[in-house]
Amino acid sequence: MTKVTCLNPIAKVGLERFGAGYQLDAPLEEAQLALVRSADMHAMTAPAGLLAVARAGAGVNNIPLDALAKQGTVVFNTPGANANGVKELVLAGMLLAARDVVGGVEWVRANQADPDIAKDTEKAKKQFAGGEIQGKRLGIIGLGHIGVKVANAALALGMEVWAYTLPEGDGTIPGLAQEVHLLEGPDEIYETCDYITLHLPLNDATRQMINGAVFAKMKPGTVLLNFSRDKLVDDEALARAMEKGLVRRYVSDFPNPAVVHLPGALVIPHLGASTEESEDNCACMAVDQLKAFLEEGTLRNAVNYPDCTLGAKTAGPRLCVLGENLEEEQLLAPWKVLARAAAQKGERCCLLADLETEPTPQQLEQLAAQPGVLRVRLI
């Protein structure tokens, strides 16, 4: 029986995919598999027997990736599973920033006892007026699953879309409409766009990338949207930019003490992926990845190890070896290998091999003791 722990509530439709052979209520200290959303795993002690963690979402800053990798624990995430939910909230953020809809709703609520509210509304409404997003220029920084969906939807709403990203592979961006203007750098976005939206992971290269120097390039009245991570933006520089009128509205999905009080800030309580559909999609994708890893050795959407697959499990024994700078031929020398797959990302490696004969316990112990080997599993 494989023991699974859920560190946050996980959608039932996903958990049901485990089926027989999985115990879903195990404590972390006994678990072989873990599912997590927002729980801070940095404050937890992961057991040595924890084989894999799946984050039901894209961001993994709440997970100690390197520490888990060094004990042979794979971390997965679910890129794209919540992309539509976030995309829709980004569009809502742009529309809320275009006119003071929130202020208008609050005015009506504050004046609900006024018997002449219909008449008084006509006098008050001009203070909540604004513009339309049609015809405006939207700049997108980052064209992952969410950024592409935002770009295409904004085009459909009549916006002019400019984008900057780091393309992968052959340089194409799957699913992106041809009408999007791709740039080689972000400066033109900062200097010319009416709306700017961020769709990037948080890492050392992107932390506080929107800083004082960037705000100085922005045209007065820019609307900045941040549905990625709050620490992409330098909060002190943002406050100064809003005081100067360079940023008219800051729409963020991440409340923190530095921004919630800023005039012109629209701060949403982290609702980007908080839809039933997104939570179901993330749960199903996370569970499927954990099962594929446990039952086949497949690494799909791994974060701290390379992706690797040898296809469906055959009737014979399969080795799954995780480690750093592994010597493939040396490790597999004792056996006749029928099929193999290997992948490396940085120093981290995954080696899968279908063998003609099953290794003995002593051979597995010897394999686990080889230099660089962090975990050995016989599937």
Secondary structure, DSSP 8 states (H G I E B T S, - for coil): -EEEEESS---HHHHTTS-TTEES---GGG-SEEEESS--GGGS---TT--EEEESSS--TTS-HHHHHHTT-EEE--TTTTHHHHHHHHHHHHHHHHTTHHHHHHHHHHTTT-TTHHHHHHHHGGGG----STT-EEEEE--SHHHHHHHHHHHHTT-EEEEE----TTS--TT--TTSEEESSSHHHHHH-SEEEE----STTTTT-B-HHHHHHS-TTEEEEE-S-GGGB-HHHHHHHHHTTSEEEEEES---TTTTTSTTEEE--S-TT-SHHHHHHHHHHHHHHHHHHHHH--B-SBSSS--B---S--SS-EEEEEEES--HHHHHTTS-EEEEEEEEETTEEEEEEEESS---HHHHHHHHTSTTEEEEEE-
